[in-house]
Amino acid sequence: MEIKVGTVVLSTAGHDKGGVFAVIGFTDGDIALIADGKRRKLEKPKKKKLKHLKPLGILEQNIPTQTNRQLKKALMEFNARGGHGR
């Protein structure tokens, strides 16, 4: 699965290892910007190399994710659907 904006990913390395995040953007080359709305807010996303991320699925298109609360809710619903991949 290709990692793009809106992809739900599992962090496989670092302090946030095991955390579930959404990709909200990209910087140069192989660096993704990830956030979960709780520990990593949309205002200050984590920079993470793509090789340290495992794609789990895609957030539903009809779920708004413009605020931290909406993003957190969307990730909880993703996990509730069984999309956590663990």
Beta strands, then each sheet from edge to edge (+ up, - down):
strand 1: 7-11
strand 2: 20-26
strand 3: 31-35
strand 4: 46-49
strand 5: 53-58
sheet 1: 4+ 3- 2+ 1- 5+
end
